Amino acid sequence: MSSNIEEPSIVNRLLTIAPKLLENARLTLLPLTTTNLLLIHCEQDVTVDPMLYLELIPIAHLVQEELGISQICIHSAQQQRIFHWSSVEIIEMAKNFNLKI
C-alpha cells in the first residue's frame, strides 16, 4: 500500500482495520475547502457486497475522528468508481442498522 497521508499511525491503523481491502491499494488524501477526500485506488477488483460496507464503518469512524468529516471514494483497478459516501453517512447508516462502530 502506498499513501500520501503524512501521519503513519493513521495509515497503520487503517491497515489494521481493513487489511484485505487496503493491501494492494493506494491511498490519497485531498484536503478540500469544506471536507477531505480519501481516495482508495484498488489494484485488484473490488466486489460491492455487504462485507465491503462493514469494513468501511471503522474506516469512516477513524478518518472522521482523525481528519474530520471526509468523503470516502473507492476506485477499482479499471478506474471505475465503486463507492462514494461521506464518513457521516457511513456512521449514520451503521447507527440506523445497529451495527457496531
All heavy atoms as an XYZ file, in Angstrom:
806
protein
N       0.838     -1.166      0.000
C       0.000      0.000      0.000
C       0.885      1.232      0.000
O       1.883      1.288      0.692
C      -0.900      0.000      1.239
C      -1.873      1.144      1.206
S      -2.723      1.421      2.763
C      -1.463      2.271      3.660
N       0.508      2.211     -0.765
C       1.194      3.499     -0.750
C       0.195      4.571     -0.346
O      -1.009      4.400     -0.487
C       1.794      3.811     -2.120
O       0.773      3.954     -3.084
N       0.723      5.682      0.173
C      -0.166      6.713      0.695
C       0.536      8.054      0.726
O       1.744      8.129      0.887
C      -0.598      6.324      2.111
O      -1.283      7.383      2.713
N      -0.242      9.131      0.619
C       0.296     10.467      0.825
C      -0.107     11.020      2.188
O       0.165     12.166      2.494
C      -0.152     11.422     -0.291
C      -1.587     11.897     -0.119
O      -2.418     11.192      0.443
N      -1.884     13.082     -0.615
N      -0.738     10.187      3.019
C      -1.139     10.618      4.352
C       0.115     10.728      5.205
O       0.883      9.778      5.324
C      -2.154      9.633      4.976
C      -3.403      9.562      4.102
C      -2.507     10.042      6.401
C      -4.407      8.516      4.531
N       0.317     11.915      5.779
C       1.566     12.205      6.472
C       1.688     11.520      7.823
O       2.796     11.294      8.295
C       1.727     13.719      6.637
C       1.885     14.428      5.307
C       2.003     15.926      5.441
O       2.098     16.434      6.578
O       1.997     16.590      4.405
N       0.600     11.198      8.454
C       0.631     10.595      9.785
C       0.679      9.072      9.662
O      -0.319      8.435      9.340
C      -0.602     11.033     10.578
C      -0.622     10.543     11.992
C       0.552     11.027     12.823
O       0.859     12.230     12.763
O       1.171     10.194     13.499
N       1.858      8.449      9.913
C       1.976      6.996      9.735
C       1.057      6.192     10.663
O       0.628      5.102     10.311
C       3.438      6.691     10.022
C       4.063      7.938     10.501
C       3.108      9.062     10.310
N       0.733      6.723     11.836
C      -0.129      5.965     12.741
C      -1.531      5.795     12.154
O      -2.177      4.760     12.363
C      -0.212      6.632     14.116
O      -0.888      7.862     14.043
N      -2.014      6.791     11.408
C      -3.326      6.672     10.768
C      -3.282      5.585      9.703
O      -4.174      4.744      9.612
C      -3.782      8.015     10.169
C      -4.003      9.042     11.274
C      -5.045      7.846      9.327
C      -4.284     10.441     10.784
N      -2.238      5.583      8.901
C      -2.095      4.572      7.844
C      -2.007      3.185      8.461
O      -2.675      2.243      8.003
C      -0.852      4.871      6.972
C      -0.629      3.749      5.967
C      -1.007      6.202      6.254
N      -1.226      3.028      9.521
C      -1.099      1.726     10.177
C      -2.431      1.262     10.756
O      -2.779      0.083     10.662
C      -0.037      1.779     11.277
C       1.354      1.906     10.700
O       1.604      1.526      9.560
N       2.275      2.454     11.478
N      -3.181      2.179     11.341
C      -4.482      1.816     11.896
C      -5.460      1.435     10.785
O      -6.248      0.499     10.940
C      -5.030      2.949     12.752
C      -4.252      3.074     14.065
C      -4.549      4.316     14.848
N      -5.953      4.436     15.237
C      -6.484      5.577     15.674
N      -5.735      6.669     15.785
N      -7.754      5.632     16.018
N      -5.405      2.143      9.658
C      -6.260      1.785      8.524
C      -5.928      0.382      8.027
O      -6.826     -0.404      7.723
C      -6.106      2.793      7.387
C      -6.771      4.146      7.588
C      -6.335      5.124      6.504
C      -8.284      4.020      7.614
N      -4.644      0.053      7.954
C      -4.231     -1.284      7.521
C      -4.701     -2.362      8.487
O      -5.039     -3.470      8.073
C      -2.711     -1.354      7.374
C      -2.157     -0.799      6.076
C      -0.637     -0.728      6.134
C      -2.602     -1.646      4.903
N      -4.717     -2.046      9.758
C      -5.193     -2.994     10.759
C      -6.697     -3.221     10.620
O      -7.184     -4.332     10.773
C      -4.874     -2.476     12.185
O      -3.466     -2.279     12.288
C      -5.327     -3.444     13.248
N      -7.431     -2.161     10.323
C      -8.889     -2.231     10.203
C      -9.319     -3.032      8.972
O     -10.215     -3.869      9.046
C      -9.501     -0.812     10.132
C      -9.337     -0.107     11.481
C     -10.962     -0.850      9.714
C      -9.679      1.370     11.426
N      -8.699     -2.759      7.828
C      -9.140     -3.376      6.567
C      -7.953     -3.844      5.738
O      -7.688     -3.323      4.659
C      -9.976     -2.379      5.775
N      -7.231     -4.848      6.237
C      -6.018     -5.270      5.518
C      -6.280     -5.806      4.115
O      -5.528     -5.516      3.192
C      -5.423     -6.355      6.420
C      -6.552     -6.816      7.272
C      -7.488     -5.648      7.408
N      -7.353     -6.562      3.936
C      -7.621     -7.146      2.619
C      -7.957     -6.075      1.587
O      -7.489     -6.119      0.460
C      -8.753     -8.164      2.728
C      -8.943     -8.973      1.479
C      -9.947    -10.070      1.680
C     -10.079    -10.869      0.402
N     -11.029    -11.942      0.528
N      -8.767     -5.097      1.980
C      -9.152     -4.017      1.070
C      -7.959     -3.128      0.725
O      -7.806     -2.697     -0.413
C     -10.262     -3.173      1.700
C     -10.714     -1.943      0.909
C     -11.359     -2.353     -0.410
C     -11.670     -1.102      1.736
N      -7.097     -2.875      1.703
C      -6.038     -1.882      1.521
C      -4.666     -2.451      1.177
O      -3.752     -1.691      0.877
C      -5.918     -1.027      2.792
C      -7.181     -0.258      3.181
C      -6.961      0.478      4.483
C      -7.598      0.692      2.084
N      -4.492     -3.777      1.195
C      -3.160     -4.346      0.999
C      -2.540     -3.968     -0.347
O      -1.346     -3.735     -0.429
C      -3.173     -5.856      1.199
C      -3.919     -6.617      0.129
C      -3.974     -8.100      0.413
O      -3.231     -8.571      1.287
O      -4.767     -8.777     -0.244
N      -3.314     -3.919     -1.390
C      -2.811     -3.551     -2.716
C      -3.468     -2.269     -3.203
O      -3.841     -2.154     -4.363
C      -3.064     -4.678     -3.727
C      -2.254     -5.903     -3.413
O      -1.077     -5.808     -3.088
N      -2.877     -7.055     -3.477
N      -3.578     -1.317     -2.310
C      -4.266     -0.072     -2.649
C      -3.330      1.118     -2.493
O      -2.307      1.037     -1.820
C      -5.484      0.114     -1.751
N      -3.713      2.202     -3.123
C      -3.012      3.475     -2.967
C      -4.004      4.448     -2.336
O      -5.095      4.648     -2.856
C      -2.538      3.981     -4.325
C      -1.664      5.205     -4.245
C      -1.096      5.602     -5.604
N      -2.125      6.187     -6.445
C      -2.587      5.651     -7.569
N      -2.124      4.512     -8.007
N      -3.531      6.255     -8.279
N      -3.625      5.012     -1.208
C      -4.477      5.980     -0.518
C      -4.020      7.377     -0.867
O      -2.836      7.685     -0.813
C      -4.390      5.808      0.996
C      -4.864      4.488      1.577
C      -4.683      4.495      3.087
C      -6.310      4.243      1.223
N      -4.973      8.226     -1.193
C      -4.684      9.627     -1.465
C      -5.651     10.463     -0.655
O      -6.869     10.275     -0.737
C      -4.853      9.947     -2.966
O      -4.042      9.062     -3.729
C      -4.464     11.382     -3.261
N      -5.113     11.366      0.136
C      -5.944     12.273      0.915
C      -5.853     13.654      0.298
O      -4.765     14.222      0.175
C      -5.476     12.316      2.375
C      -6.286     13.226      3.285
C      -7.705     12.696      3.449
C      -5.602     13.364      4.635
N      -6.997     14.178     -0.103
C      -7.058     15.510     -0.701
C      -7.827     16.433      0.239
O      -9.035     16.256      0.436
C      -7.760     15.465     -2.058
C      -7.128     14.564     -3.111
C      -8.041     14.437     -4.314
C      -5.779     15.092     -3.513
N      -7.145     17.402      0.850
C      -7.872     18.363      1.689
C      -8.594     19.362      0.796
O      -7.997     20.016     -0.038
C      -6.767     19.032      2.512
C      -5.481     18.711      1.830
C      -5.716     17.580      0.885
N      -9.903     19.439      0.960
C     -10.716     20.360      0.180
C     -11.184     21.498      1.083
O     -10.899     21.515      2.271
C     -11.905     19.614     -0.438
C     -11.532     18.398     -1.301
C     -12.777     17.644     -1.721
C     -10.722     18.821     -2.504
N     -11.921     22.428      0.554
C     -12.337     23.606      1.306
C     -13.181     23.250      2.526
O     -12.920     23.729      3.619
C     -13.146     24.559      0.401
O     -12.397     24.801     -0.788
C     -13.413     25.866      1.100
N     -14.184     22.409      2.347
C     -15.092     22.116      3.456
C     -14.957     20.707      4.015
O     -15.555     20.396      5.040
C     -16.553     22.300      3.003
O     -16.795     21.446      1.887
C     -16.819     23.747      2.620
N     -14.216     19.862      3.366
C     -14.090     18.462      3.785
C     -12.786     17.894      3.242
O     -12.044     18.575      2.547
C     -15.300     17.645      3.282
O     -15.250     16.340      3.845
C     -15.348     17.551      1.783
N     -12.504     16.663      3.561
C     -11.375     15.936      2.976
C     -11.935     14.885      2.027
O     -13.071     14.443      2.187
C     -10.564     15.222      4.064
C      -9.896     16.182      4.999
O      -9.178     17.069      4.575
N     -10.141     16.029      6.291
N     -11.123     14.472      1.076
C     -11.499     13.384      0.176
C     -10.436     12.308      0.302
O      -9.260     12.551      0.016
C     -11.596     13.882     -1.269
C     -11.884     12.830     -2.332
C     -13.232     12.145     -2.079
C     -11.864     13.452     -3.718
N     -10.845     11.136      0.782
C      -9.945      9.993      0.872
C     -10.236      9.102     -0.328
O     -11.322      8.527     -0.444
C     -10.169      9.220      2.173
C      -9.337      7.944      2.328
C      -7.841      8.270      2.385
C      -9.772      7.174      3.556
N      -9.280      9.013     -1.238
C      -9.409      8.149     -2.411
C      -8.673      6.846     -2.139
O      -7.510      6.863     -1.726
C      -8.809      8.815     -3.643
C      -9.483     10.092     -4.120
C      -8.655     10.735     -5.230
C     -10.881      9.802     -4.607
N      -9.345      5.744     -2.361
C      -8.732      4.426     -2.232
C      -8.701      3.830     -3.627
O      -9.743      3.473     -4.180
C      -9.526      3.529     -1.261
C      -9.629      4.195      0.114
C      -8.893      2.152     -1.159
C     -10.554      3.481      1.094
N      -7.514      3.766     -4.215
C      -7.331      3.221     -5.561
C      -6.911      1.762     -5.402
O      -5.786      1.491     -4.977
C      -6.242      3.972     -6.328
C      -6.457      5.447     -6.396
N      -7.252      6.034     -7.348
C      -6.003      6.454     -5.616
C      -7.258      7.339     -7.171
N      -6.515      7.615     -6.116
N      -7.794      0.841     -5.705
C      -7.512     -0.581     -5.531
C      -6.839     -1.151     -6.774
O      -7.272     -0.880     -7.885
C      -8.790     -1.345     -5.231
S      -9.528     -0.861     -3.663
N      -5.812     -1.940     -6.548
C      -5.109     -2.591     -7.658
C      -5.859     -3.844     -8.119
O      -5.726     -4.259     -9.241
C      -3.687     -2.968     -7.243
C      -2.811     -1.778     -6.908
C      -2.545     -0.881     -8.103
O      -2.432     -1.394     -9.228
O      -2.456      0.342     -7.908
N      -6.627     -4.436     -7.217
C      -7.408     -5.611     -7.566
C      -8.864     -5.201     -7.713
O      -9.257     -4.120     -7.316
C      -7.262     -6.712     -6.513
C      -8.018     -6.466     -5.218
C      -7.316     -5.561     -4.219
O      -6.260     -5.018     -4.487
N      -7.923     -5.391     -3.065
N      -9.652     -6.091     -8.285
C     -11.082     -5.809     -8.417
C     -11.729     -5.819     -7.039
O     -11.382     -6.623     -6.182
C     -11.754     -6.841     -9.316
C     -11.371     -6.654    -10.771
O     -11.075     -5.502    -11.158
O     -11.354     -7.645    -11.512
N     -12.673     -4.939     -6.844
C     -13.396     -4.836     -5.586
C     -14.843     -5.210     -5.851
O     -15.464     -4.704     -6.774
C     -13.330     -3.399     -5.024
C     -14.147     -3.283     -3.761
C     -11.894     -2.984     -4.797
N     -15.359     -6.116     -5.042
C     -16.744     -6.528     -5.158
C     -17.579     -5.718     -4.180
O     -17.236     -5.609     -3.006
C     -16.894     -8.029     -4.826
O     -16.012     -8.766     -5.667
C     -18.310     -8.491     -5.023
N     -18.645     -5.147     -4.686
C     -19.553     -4.408     -3.819
C     -20.489     -5.425     -3.181
O     -21.326     -6.023     -3.849
C     -20.356     -3.363     -4.611
C     -21.324     -2.638     -3.705
C     -19.416     -2.383     -5.280
N     -20.278     -5.660     -1.909
C     -21.125     -6.579     -1.156
C     -21.256     -6.064      0.272
O     -20.592     -5.090      0.641
C     -20.568     -8.006     -1.216
C     -19.206     -8.140     -0.560
O     -18.788     -7.236      0.199
O     -18.561     -9.165     -0.774
N     -22.103     -6.665      1.077
C     -22.291     -6.168      2.449
C     -20.999     -6.127      3.267
O     -20.839     -5.270      4.129
C     -23.290     -7.163      3.049
C     -24.038     -7.696      1.878
C     -23.041     -7.733      0.757
N     -20.082     -7.024      3.004
C     -18.822     -7.037      3.764
C     -17.999     -5.779      3.494
O     -17.308     -5.289      4.385
C     -18.005     -8.293      3.444
C     -18.672     -9.575      3.915
S     -19.182     -9.540      5.653
C     -17.610     -9.470      6.461
N     -18.073     -5.243      2.286
C     -17.371     -4.002      1.981
C     -17.897     -2.873      2.866
O     -17.126     -2.119      3.447
C     -17.527     -3.634      0.503
C     -16.925     -2.290      0.076
C     -15.409     -2.278      0.268
C     -17.280     -1.985     -1.355
N     -19.209     -2.793      2.999
C     -19.796     -1.747      3.841
C     -19.392     -1.929      5.297
O     -19.118     -0.961      5.999
C     -21.324     -1.739      3.709
C     -21.774     -1.279      2.349
C     -22.131     -2.186      1.364
C     -21.813      0.073      2.042
C     -22.532     -1.756      0.108
C     -22.207      0.512      0.786
C     -22.565     -0.413     -0.170
O     -22.949      0.019     -1.411
N     -19.338     -3.179      5.750
C     -18.931     -3.427      7.135
C     -17.478     -3.023      7.366
O     -17.130     -2.528      8.443
C     -19.147     -4.902      7.497
C     -20.604     -5.338      7.610
C     -20.691     -6.836      7.884
C     -21.337     -4.548      8.676
N     -16.615     -3.217      6.376
C     -15.219     -2.781      6.503
C     -15.103     -1.258      6.527
O     -14.200     -0.711      7.143
C     -14.375     -3.311      5.341
C     -13.847     -4.701      5.536
C     -12.820     -5.051      4.480
O     -13.222     -5.210      3.314
O     -11.634     -5.159      4.829
N     -16.014     -0.591      5.846
C     -15.933      0.867      5.749
C     -16.404      1.589      7.007
O     -16.038      2.741      7.219
C     -16.715      1.355      4.540
C     -16.046      1.007      3.217
C     -16.981      1.285      2.061
C     -14.754      1.774      3.045
N     -17.174      0.928      7.855
C     -17.653      1.587      9.077
C     -16.486      2.004      9.975
O     -16.386      3.180     10.337
C     -18.674      0.702      9.818
C     -19.934      0.531      8.968
C     -19.021      1.305     11.186
C     -20.857     -0.564      9.465
N     -15.574      1.100     10.349
C     -14.454      1.551     11.183
C     -13.500      2.493     10.449
O     -12.880      3.364     11.071
C     -13.763      0.258     11.621
C     -14.228     -0.783     10.678
C     -15.562     -0.348     10.164
N     -13.388      2.342      9.123
C     -12.554      3.272      8.355
C     -13.147      4.673      8.457
O     -12.440      5.646      8.722
C     -12.437      2.828      6.881
C     -11.594      1.557      6.773
C     -11.835      3.939      6.019
C     -11.560      0.954      5.377
N     -14.461      4.784      8.255
C     -15.129      6.089      8.330
C     -14.984      6.698      9.715
O     -14.724      7.897      9.856
C     -16.605      5.938      7.974
N     -15.140      5.875     10.739
C     -15.025      6.369     12.106
C     -13.614      6.901     12.372
O     -13.445      8.000     12.912
C     -15.385      5.252     13.093
C     -15.561      5.738     14.478
N     -14.561      5.678     15.405
C     -16.621      6.325     15.090
C     -14.997      6.199     16.534
N     -16.242      6.595     16.377
N     -12.594      6.144     11.977
C     -11.206      6.577     12.177
C     -10.899      7.842     11.393
O     -10.316      8.796     11.926
C     -10.236      5.463     11.772
C      -8.754      5.845     11.746
C      -8.254      6.199     13.136
C      -7.929      4.745     11.139
N     -11.283      7.875     10.139
C     -10.998      9.027      9.288
C     -11.678     10.274      9.846
O     -11.058     11.343      9.941
C     -11.434      8.750      7.827
C     -11.433     10.008      6.995
C     -10.537      7.695      7.199
N     -12.933     10.142     10.248
C     -13.642     11.303     10.781
C     -13.032     11.752     12.109
O     -12.895     12.946     12.363
C     -15.122     10.982     10.952
C     -15.937     12.190     11.379
C     -17.412     11.955     11.237
O     -17.863     11.532     10.184
N     -18.162     12.225     12.291
N     -12.640     10.802     12.946
C     -12.041     11.125     14.242
C     -10.693     11.827     14.081
O     -10.400     12.793     14.773
C     -11.867      9.822     15.024
C     -11.299      9.963     16.406
C     -11.172      8.604     17.057
O     -12.198      8.056     17.515
O     -10.036      8.080     17.094
N      -9.880     11.358     13.157
C      -8.512     11.872     12.994
C      -8.395     13.041     12.018
O      -7.549     13.907     12.191
C      -7.569     10.749     12.548
C      -7.406      9.636     13.553
C      -6.652     10.065     14.796
O      -5.824     10.990     14.721
O      -6.911      9.475     15.869
N      -9.223     13.037     10.979
C      -9.061     14.013      9.902
C     -10.262     14.940      9.724
O     -10.208     15.872      8.936
C      -8.800     13.283      8.577
C      -7.626     12.303      8.571
C      -7.624     11.492      7.292
C      -6.312     13.047      8.756
N     -11.343     14.654     10.417
C     -12.562     15.436     10.243
C     -13.478     14.777      9.234
O     -13.179     13.718      8.675
N     -14.623     15.401      9.011
C     -15.597     14.857      8.068
C     -14.935     14.700      6.700
O     -14.289     15.618      6.204
C     -16.838     15.755      7.981
C     -17.553     15.763      9.331
C     -17.767     15.311      6.863
C     -18.693     16.752      9.411
N     -15.083     13.524      6.129
C     -14.399     13.217      4.880
C     -15.317     12.464      3.935
O     -16.222     11.756      4.364
C     -13.163     12.352      5.149
O     -12.262     13.013      5.994
N     -15.071     12.635      2.661
C     -15.681     11.816      1.629
C     -14.746     10.628      1.424
O     -13.530     10.791      1.416
C     -15.814     12.584      0.316
C     -16.733     13.778      0.392
C     -18.178     13.369      0.512
O     -18.646     12.462     -0.166
N     -18.890     14.035      1.404
N     -15.307      9.441      1.272
C     -14.504      8.244      1.031
C     -14.922      7.690     -0.314
O     -16.102      7.421     -0.547
C     -14.706      7.203      2.143
C     -14.282      7.799      3.496
C     -13.935      5.926      1.834
C     -14.617      6.946      4.687
N     -13.960      7.538     -1.195
C     -14.231      7.089     -2.555
C     -13.309      5.919     -2.886
O     -12.099      6.008     -2.692
C     -14.014      8.239     -3.527
S     -14.523      7.872     -5.208
N     -13.882      4.827     -3.372
C     -13.098      3.658     -3.771
C     -13.192      3.518     -5.281
O     -14.282      3.537     -5.846
C     -13.621      2.374     -3.101
C     -13.534      2.499     -1.581
C     -12.844      1.157     -3.589
C     -14.152      1.333     -0.842
N     -12.030      3.365     -5.909
C     -11.947      3.121     -7.352
C     -11.323      1.759     -7.581
O     -10.393      1.366     -6.891
C     -11.072      4.180     -8.041
C     -11.752      5.486     -8.221
N     -12.281      5.878     -9.418
C     -12.010      6.489     -7.358
C     -12.836      7.075     -9.282
N     -12.678      7.464     -8.033
N     -11.829      1.061     -8.582
C     -11.285     -0.245     -8.944
C     -10.029     -0.070     -9.786
O      -9.666      1.047    -10.163
C     -12.317     -1.049     -9.730
O     -12.523     -0.448    -10.993
N      -9.404     -1.184    -10.089
C      -8.198     -1.175    -10.923
C      -8.477     -0.562    -12.302
O      -7.594      0.015    -12.923
C      -7.654     -2.591    -11.085
N      -9.726     -0.656    -12.764
C     -10.103     -0.087    -14.061
C     -10.571      1.365    -13.933
O     -11.181      1.901    -14.850
C     -11.217     -0.917    -14.708
C     -10.827     -2.308    -15.090
C     -10.862     -3.250    -13.889
O     -11.556     -3.006    -12.911
N     -10.088     -4.317    -13.974
N     -10.308      1.996    -12.788
C     -10.689      3.383    -12.513
C     -12.203      3.583    -12.483
O     -12.702      4.674    -12.714
C     -10.043      4.350    -13.527
C      -8.534      4.365    -13.468
C      -8.038      4.822    -12.100
O      -8.538      5.765    -11.524
N      -7.032      4.136    -11.594
N     -12.926      2.529    -12.197
C     -14.379      2.628    -12.064
C     -14.708      2.943    -10.607
O     -14.193      2.301     -9.696
C     -15.020      1.311    -12.471
C     -16.522      1.318    -12.373
C     -17.101     -0.041    -12.748
O     -16.433     -1.061    -12.642
N     -18.343     -0.037    -13.176
N     -15.570      3.929    -10.387
C     -15.943      4.277     -9.020
C     -16.872      3.209     -8.468
O     -17.925      2.931     -9.010
C     -16.614      5.644     -8.959
C     -16.902      6.058     -7.522
C     -17.395      7.452     -7.413
N     -18.652      7.599     -8.155
C     -19.245      8.749     -8.340
N     -18.715      9.858     -7.884
N     -20.375      8.816     -9.003
N     -16.452      2.622     -7.352
C     -17.198      1.554     -6.710
C     -18.053      2.099     -5.579
O     -19.160      1.637     -5.336
C     -16.232      0.487     -6.140
C     -15.350     -0.101     -7.240
C     -16.965     -0.598     -5.379
C     -16.105     -0.850     -8.301
N     -17.542      3.099     -4.889
C     -18.178      3.577     -3.662
C     -17.825      5.040     -3.469
O     -16.695      5.444     -3.695
C     -17.633      2.737     -2.493
C     -18.199      3.097     -1.159
C     -19.336      2.473     -0.687
C     -17.599      4.050     -0.371
C     -19.860      2.802      0.550
C     -18.109      4.390      0.866
C     -19.243      3.760      1.328
N     -18.805      5.842     -3.032
C     -18.531      7.238     -2.700
C     -19.586      7.718     -1.708
O     -20.710      8.017     -2.088
C     -18.544      8.113     -3.952
C     -18.055      9.500     -3.685
N     -17.678     10.344     -4.674
C     -17.867     10.194     -2.533
C     -17.290     11.497     -4.161
N     -17.408     11.420     -2.850
N     -19.204      7.744     -0.440
C     -20.072      8.232      0.626
C     -19.245      9.087      1.563
O     -18.015      8.965      1.624
C     -20.638      7.077      1.431
C     -21.900      6.475      0.912
C     -22.472      6.673     -0.302
C     -22.736      5.556      1.604
N     -23.619      5.928     -0.416
C     -23.801      5.230      0.741
C     -22.686      4.959      2.850
C     -24.810      4.348      1.097
C     -23.689      4.083      3.212
C     -24.741      3.788      2.340
N     -19.932      9.901      2.342
C     -19.219     10.673      3.358
C     -19.090      9.828      4.618
O     -19.869      8.897      4.856
C     -19.942     11.983      3.674
O     -21.070     11.738      4.482
N     -18.104     10.166      5.438
C     -17.910      9.451      6.697
C     -19.154      9.580      7.573
O     -19.545      8.636      8.258
C     -16.665      9.967      7.419
O     -16.733     11.366      7.618
N     -19.807     10.726      7.529
C     -21.021     10.945      8.322
C     -22.122      9.972      7.875
O     -22.798      9.358      8.701
C     -21.510     12.409      8.198
C     -22.865     12.602      8.849
C     -20.489     13.361      8.784
N     -22.308      9.822      6.572
C     -23.339      8.918      6.053
C     -23.079      7.472      6.444
O     -24.009      6.734      6.799
C     -23.413      9.012      4.525
C     -23.955     10.318      4.003
C     -23.802     10.448      2.501
O     -22.748     10.075      1.955
O     -24.761     10.929      1.881
N     -21.827      7.057      6.384
C     -21.476      5.678      6.730
C     -21.755      5.422      8.211
O     -22.339      4.401      8.579
C     -19.996      5.387      6.397
C     -19.765      5.502      4.889
C     -19.590      4.004      6.900
C     -18.306      5.527      4.489
N     -21.352      6.359      9.062
C     -21.562      6.209     10.507
C     -23.050      6.225     10.832
O     -23.527      5.429     11.654
C     -20.772      7.288     11.277
C     -19.265      7.018     11.123
C     -21.179      7.331     12.739
C     -18.375      8.150     11.584
N     -23.812      7.104     10.200
C     -25.262      7.152     10.426
C     -25.937      5.862      9.965
O     -26.849      5.362     10.630
C     -25.882      8.355      9.709
C     -25.632      9.660     10.408
C     -26.199      9.694     11.825
O     -27.367      9.282     12.026
O     -25.464     10.112     12.727
N     -25.507      5.325      8.825
C     -26.060      4.067      8.339
C     -25.799      2.961      9.354
O     -26.685      2.162      9.658
C     -25.438      3.703      6.979
C     -25.981      2.450      6.345
S     -25.065      0.890      6.576
C     -23.382      1.316      6.340
N     -24.617      2.932      9.922
C     -24.284      1.911     10.919
C     -25.170      2.055     12.147
O     -25.662      1.066     12.694
C     -22.811      2.042     11.308
N     -25.395      3.287     12.589
C     -26.269      3.522     13.748
C     -27.704      3.096     13.446
O     -28.362      2.487     14.282
C     -26.229      4.993     14.154
C     -24.948      5.404     14.810
C     -24.981      6.884     15.153
C     -23.653      7.332     15.719
N     -23.626      8.798     15.937
N     -28.198      3.419     12.262
C     -29.570      3.076     11.889
C     -29.802      1.561     11.863
O     -30.906      1.098     12.147
C     -29.938      3.662     10.531
C     -30.104      5.164     10.587
O     -30.354      5.739     11.641
N     -29.949      5.824      9.439
N     -28.769      0.804     11.525
C     -28.890     -0.644     11.461
C     -28.304     -1.325     12.690
O     -28.098     -2.543     12.702
C     -28.229     -1.186     10.189
C     -29.012     -0.853      8.945
C     -28.608      0.171      8.108
C     -30.155     -1.562      8.627
C     -29.337      0.496      6.979
C     -30.886     -1.257      7.492
C     -30.472     -0.224      6.659
N     -28.020     -0.518     13.726
C     -27.475     -1.048     14.986
C     -26.199     -1.858     14.782
O     -26.005     -2.896     15.396
C     -28.512     -1.878     15.738
C     -29.678     -1.046     16.196
O     -29.510      0.084     16.636
N     -30.869     -1.597     16.070
N     -25.332     -1.382     13.878
C     -24.060     -2.046     13.642
C     -23.001     -1.433     14.544
O     -23.028     -0.238     14.831
C     -23.640     -1.890     12.171
C     -24.617     -2.480     11.158
C     -24.188     -2.103      9.757
C     -24.702     -3.994     11.315
N     -22.060     -2.238     14.982
C     -21.015     -1.764     15.868
C     -20.087     -0.807     15.115
O     -19.640     -1.099     14.019
C     -20.204     -2.933     16.414
C     -19.169     -2.537     17.416
C     -18.416     -3.731     17.913
C     -17.342     -3.238     18.872
N     -16.431     -4.321     19.217
N     -19.832      0.328     15.739
C     -18.940      1.327     15.124
C     -17.545      1.125     15.642
O     -17.301      0.977     16.782
C     -19.429      2.755     15.414
C     -20.793      2.953     14.795
C     -18.449      3.778     14.900
C     -21.416      4.289     15.054
